[in-house]
Amino acid sequence: ELALSVAFEHRKRLICRVGRSRDDAEVVGRPIAATMGRPRPHVASHMTLTTALSRLRGYTKGCDMPSENDMEVAEDLAFHKVQEEERLQQERRCPSLRSIPRFYERKAAPLDESTSLRPRVLREARSRLLQRKSSKELLDEEDLHAILALLKEHARRSTDRDQSDVEVIDYQAFCDIRKELLKRGERFKQYLVPSSFLKFPRDPSGCIAIVPFFTFVVRKVNLRQTRVQLSYYDALGCGYLREKDMENFIFEMIPTLPQLNTLQEEFYPFYVFTAVRKFFFFLDPKRTGRVRIRDLLSSQILPELYELRQEQPLGTDAENN
């Protein structure tokens, strides 16, 4: 009797298990069979976004808006954290990197912007970096007037008999001007370093003329502004301009050149093509199809283009043309 009861109980459990499996199969198979060939019902995607936004508002409720400095600090911390994670991941793949640094980084192939977000992010980051440099590191016309006013305030007559009418400053006055300008911002620091003072000839009392020094500052400011302006057209961010980048640069500059006001818009492409050919003929002798921005800044062709900003050409230039 005990054996029969055990066998009966075992058979009962087996039947229940099989029945439950069939029920599950029917429940699972019914919607699959019913929806074969039919479109799935549309689920509103904005519900997920709305829920996420509501949760975010609830999480930040009562919190103060972070300052710009706090946002920059948080951005730097997040960036360093990502860099550290990448470094650790590379060290796990290649343990020799812990003691020997990597000397060569293979340049990534250009990605299609239509399928990748990376080129857009890099371009936006580079644009914001250039805007930050323009606003925080470059001097404007008001800053240049302030430098000239301080130079004249601290200037005195030269002790040299041959240059008695020249206004000069000594190194102590140079340092005083530097201290006063640094109170307005750190952007003046790079133009008033001791090495800049030593670049100019000094009279017997160790003074330098203020006019050549101010001309040096103006040229350096113009050079940096040109460097930033050309970097906006560096689509790849590699420090050089391709032919189409150079064409965009010159084409957008034409309306700002007074001497080309009489040029009809129909002739813009011909002018751009001729100017670009001149740049690449002199600065790309190996025919690589690109010109380094450094070579552009040190060449004499770019100043010729910028001279078109003057209302009237100089006498020597008119004779040469």
C-alpha positions as CSV (number, residue, x, y, z in Angstrom):
1,E,0.0,0.0,0.0
2,L,2.9,2.4,0.8
3,A,4.5,1.6,-2.6
4,L,1.2,2.2,-4.4
5,S,0.6,5.5,-2.7
6,V,4.1,6.7,-3.5
7,A,3.7,5.7,-7.1
8,F,0.3,7.3,-7.3
9,E,1.6,10.6,-5.8
10,H,4.5,10.6,-8.3
11,R,2.2,10.1,-11.2
12,K,-0.1,12.9,-10.0
13,R,2.9,15.4,-9.8
14,L,4.0,14.3,-13.3
15,I,0.6,15.0,-14.8
16,C,0.4,18.4,-13.1
17,R,3.8,19.3,-14.4
18,V,2.9,18.3,-18.0
19,G,-0.4,20.2,-17.8
20,R,1.3,23.3,-16.5
21,S,3.9,23.2,-19.3
22,R,1.1,22.9,-21.9
23,D,-0.7,25.9,-20.4
24,D,2.5,27.9,-20.4
25,A,3.2,27.0,-24.0
26,E,-0.4,28.0,-25.0
27,V,-0.1,31.3,-23.1
28,V,3.3,32.0,-24.7
29,G,2.4,30.8,-28.1
30,R,-1.0,32.5,-28.4
31,P,0.2,36.1,-28.7
32,I,3.1,35.1,-31.0
33,A,0.7,33.3,-33.4
34,A,-1.8,36.1,-33.1
35,T,0.6,38.8,-34.0
36,M,2.4,37.0,-36.8
37,G,2.3,39.3,-39.8
38,R,0.6,42.2,-37.9
39,P,2.3,45.5,-36.9
40,R,3.2,45.8,-33.3
41,P,1.3,48.4,-31.3
42,H,3.1,51.8,-31.1
43,V,4.5,52.6,-27.7
44,A,4.7,56.4,-27.1
45,S,8.5,57.1,-26.8
46,H,7.8,60.5,-25.1
47,M,6.6,58.7,-22.0
48,T,10.0,57.5,-21.2
49,L,11.5,61.0,-21.8
50,T,8.8,62.6,-19.7
51,T,9.4,60.2,-16.9
52,A,13.1,60.8,-17.0
53,L,12.7,64.5,-17.0
54,S,10.2,64.4,-14.1
55,R,12.6,62.3,-12.1
56,L,15.5,64.7,-12.9
57,R,13.4,67.7,-11.8
58,G,12.5,65.9,-8.6
59,Y,16.1,65.1,-7.9
60,T,17.4,68.6,-8.5
61,K,14.5,70.3,-6.8
62,G,15.7,72.7,-4.2
63,C,19.3,72.7,-5.5
64,D,21.1,75.9,-6.5
65,M,22.3,76.5,-10.0
66,P,26.0,75.7,-10.1
67,S,28.3,78.6,-11.1
68,E,30.4,78.6,-14.2
69,N,33.5,77.9,-12.3
70,D,31.9,74.8,-10.6
71,M,30.7,73.6,-14.0
72,E,34.2,73.8,-15.4
73,V,35.7,72.0,-12.4
74,A,33.1,69.2,-12.7
75,E,33.8,69.0,-16.5
76,D,37.6,68.7,-15.8
77,L,37.0,66.0,-13.2
78,A,34.8,64.0,-15.5
79,F,37.3,64.3,-18.3
80,H,40.2,63.2,-16.1
81,K,38.1,60.3,-14.9
82,V,37.5,59.1,-18.5
83,Q,41.2,59.5,-19.3
84,E,42.1,57.5,-16.2
85,E,39.7,54.7,-17.2
86,E,41.1,54.6,-20.7
87,R,44.6,54.4,-19.4
88,L,43.8,51.6,-17.0
89,Q,42.0,49.7,-19.8
90,Q,45.0,50.1,-22.1
91,E,47.4,48.9,-19.4
92,R,45.3,45.8,-18.8
93,R,45.5,45.0,-22.6
94,C,49.2,45.8,-22.8
95,P,51.0,45.6,-19.3
96,S,54.2,47.1,-20.8
97,L,52.5,50.5,-20.9
98,R,52.9,50.7,-17.1
99,S,56.7,51.2,-17.5
100,I,57.1,52.2,-21.2
101,P,55.0,55.0,-22.6
102,R,53.4,54.8,-26.0
103,F,55.5,56.7,-28.6
104,Y,53.2,56.4,-31.6
105,E,49.5,57.0,-31.9
106,R,47.9,55.9,-35.1
107,K,45.7,58.6,-36.5
108,A,42.1,57.6,-36.7
109,A,40.5,57.4,-40.1
110,P,38.0,60.2,-40.9
111,L,34.5,59.2,-39.9
112,D,31.3,59.8,-41.7
113,E,29.4,62.5,-39.9
114,S,26.1,61.1,-41.0
115,T,26.7,57.9,-39.1
116,S,29.0,59.0,-36.3
117,L,28.7,61.6,-33.6
118,R,32.4,61.9,-32.9
119,P,33.3,64.4,-35.7
120,R,30.6,66.7,-34.7
121,V,31.6,66.6,-31.0
122,L,35.2,67.2,-31.9
123,R,34.3,70.2,-34.1
124,E,32.0,71.7,-31.5
125,A,34.7,71.2,-28.8
126,R,37.4,72.9,-31.0
127,S,35.0,75.7,-31.8
128,R,34.3,76.4,-28.1
129,L,38.1,76.2,-27.3
130,L,38.8,78.8,-30.0
131,Q,36.0,81.0,-28.7
132,R,37.4,80.8,-25.2
133,K,40.9,81.7,-26.5
134,S,39.5,84.7,-28.3
135,S,37.7,86.0,-25.3
136,K,40.2,85.3,-22.6
137,E,43.7,85.3,-24.2
138,L,43.5,87.8,-27.1
139,L,43.6,91.6,-26.7
140,D,41.1,93.9,-28.2
141,E,41.4,97.5,-29.3
142,E,40.6,98.8,-25.8
143,D,43.4,96.7,-24.3
144,L,45.9,98.0,-26.8
145,H,44.9,101.6,-26.0
146,A,45.4,100.9,-22.3
147,I,48.9,99.6,-23.0
148,L,49.8,102.6,-25.1
149,A,48.5,105.0,-22.4
150,L,50.6,103.3,-19.7
151,L,53.7,103.3,-21.9
152,K,53.4,107.1,-22.4
153,E,52.7,107.6,-18.7
154,H,55.9,105.9,-17.6
155,A,58.0,107.1,-20.6
156,R,60.9,109.6,-20.4
157,R,63.3,111.1,-22.8
158,S,66.3,109.1,-23.8
159,T,69.8,110.0,-22.5
160,D,71.4,109.2,-25.8
161,R,72.3,112.4,-27.7
162,D,71.4,110.9,-31.0
163,Q,68.0,109.9,-29.9
164,S,67.1,112.6,-27.4
165,D,63.5,113.0,-28.8
166,V,62.7,109.3,-28.4
167,E,60.5,108.2,-25.6
168,V,61.9,105.3,-23.6
169,I,61.2,103.2,-20.5
170,D,63.5,101.3,-18.2
171,Y,63.0,97.8,-16.9
172,Q,61.5,99.1,-13.6
173,A,58.8,101.0,-15.5
174,F,58.3,97.9,-17.7
175,C,57.6,95.9,-14.5
176,D,55.3,98.5,-13.1
177,I,53.2,98.6,-16.3
178,R,53.1,94.8,-16.2
179,K,51.7,94.8,-12.6
180,E,49.0,97.4,-13.5
181,L,47.9,95.5,-16.6
182,L,47.8,92.1,-14.7
183,K,45.1,93.6,-12.4
184,R,42.9,93.8,-15.5
185,G,43.5,90.2,-16.5
186,E,46.0,87.4,-17.1
187,R,45.7,87.9,-20.9
188,F,48.4,90.7,-20.7
189,K,51.0,88.4,-19.1
190,Q,52.2,86.8,-22.3
191,Y,53.0,90.1,-24.0
192,L,55.0,91.6,-21.0
193,V,57.6,89.0,-20.2
194,P,61.3,89.8,-19.5
195,S,62.3,88.2,-22.8
196,S,60.2,90.7,-24.7
197,F,62.1,93.6,-23.1
198,L,65.4,92.0,-24.0
199,K,64.5,91.7,-27.7
200,F,64.9,95.5,-28.3
201,P,68.1,97.6,-28.4
202,R,68.8,99.5,-25.2
203,D,70.4,102.9,-24.8
204,P,73.4,103.5,-22.4
205,S,70.9,103.7,-19.4
206,G,69.3,100.4,-20.3
207,C,66.0,101.8,-21.7
208,I,64.1,100.7,-24.7
209,A,61.9,102.8,-27.1
210,I,58.2,102.5,-26.5
211,V,57.2,102.8,-30.2
212,P,59.0,99.7,-31.4
213,F,57.8,97.8,-28.4
214,F,54.1,98.8,-28.9
215,T,54.4,97.8,-32.6
216,F,55.8,94.4,-31.5
217,V,52.7,93.9,-29.2
218,V,50.3,94.9,-32.0
219,R,51.9,92.5,-34.5
220,K,51.9,89.7,-32.0
221,V,48.2,90.3,-31.2
222,N,47.4,90.3,-34.9
223,L,49.3,87.1,-35.4
224,R,47.4,85.3,-32.6
225,Q,44.1,86.6,-34.0
226,T,45.0,85.3,-37.4
227,R,46.0,82.0,-36.0
228,V,42.6,81.6,-34.2
229,Q,40.8,82.7,-37.3
230,L,42.5,80.2,-39.6
231,S,41.9,77.4,-37.0
232,Y,38.2,77.9,-37.5
233,Y,38.6,76.6,-41.0
234,D,40.7,73.6,-40.0
235,A,37.9,71.1,-40.4
236,L,40.1,68.1,-39.4
237,G,41.8,69.9,-36.5
238,C,45.2,68.7,-37.7
239,G,47.0,72.1,-38.0
240,Y,46.7,72.4,-41.8
241,L,44.2,73.7,-44.4
242,R,43.1,71.7,-47.4
243,E,42.2,73.3,-50.7
244,K,38.5,73.5,-49.9
245,D,39.2,74.9,-46.4
246,M,41.4,77.6,-48.0
247,E,38.6,78.3,-50.5
248,N,36.1,78.8,-47.7
249,F,38.5,81.1,-45.8
250,I,39.1,83.4,-48.8
251,F,35.5,83.3,-50.0
252,E,34.1,84.5,-46.7
253,M,36.8,87.1,-46.4
254,I,36.0,88.8,-49.7
255,P,33.1,90.9,-48.4
256,T,35.3,92.3,-45.6
257,L,38.0,93.6,-48.1
258,P,37.2,97.2,-49.2
259,Q,39.5,97.0,-52.2
260,L,37.3,94.2,-53.6
261,N,34.0,96.1,-53.3
262,T,33.8,96.6,-57.1
263,L,34.2,92.8,-57.7
264,Q,31.0,91.3,-58.9
265,E,29.7,88.3,-57.1
266,E,29.7,86.2,-60.3
267,F,33.5,86.5,-60.3
268,Y,34.0,85.4,-56.7
269,P,34.8,81.8,-57.6
270,F,37.5,82.9,-60.2
271,Y,39.1,85.1,-57.6
272,V,39.1,82.5,-54.9
273,F,40.5,79.8,-57.3
274,T,43.3,82.2,-58.4
275,A,44.2,83.1,-54.8
276,V,44.2,79.5,-53.5
277,R,46.4,78.5,-56.4
278,K,48.9,81.1,-55.4
279,F,49.0,80.0,-51.8
280,F,49.5,76.3,-52.7
281,F,52.0,77.1,-55.4
282,F,54.4,78.7,-52.9
283,L,53.5,76.9,-49.7
284,D,52.9,73.3,-51.0
285,P,55.9,72.5,-53.2
286,K,55.4,68.7,-52.7
287,R,51.8,68.9,-53.9
288,T,50.4,67.3,-50.8
289,G,47.1,69.1,-51.1
290,R,47.4,70.9,-47.8
291,V,49.2,73.9,-46.3
292,R,50.2,74.1,-42.6
293,I,48.8,77.0,-40.7
294,R,52.3,77.7,-39.3
295,D,53.6,78.2,-42.9
296,L,50.7,80.5,-43.7
297,L,51.5,82.7,-40.7
298,S,55.2,83.0,-41.6
299,S,54.7,83.6,-45.3
300,Q,54.5,86.9,-47.1
301,I,51.4,86.0,-49.1
302,L,49.0,86.2,-46.2
303,P,49.9,89.9,-45.4
304,E,49.4,90.7,-49.1
305,L,45.8,89.4,-48.7
306,Y,45.3,91.3,-45.5
307,E,46.5,94.5,-47.1
308,L,43.3,94.5,-49.1
309,R,41.5,95.6,-45.9
310,Q,43.0,99.1,-46.5
311,E,40.7,101.6,-48.2
312,Q,43.4,102.6,-50.7
313,P,46.5,100.6,-51.7
314,L,49.9,101.9,-50.8
315,G,52.0,103.7,-53.4
316,T,54.6,101.0,-53.8
317,D,52.0,98.3,-54.1
318,A,50.1,100.3,-56.7
319,E,53.2,100.7,-58.7
320,N,54.1,97.0,-58.4
321,N,50.6,96.0,-59.5
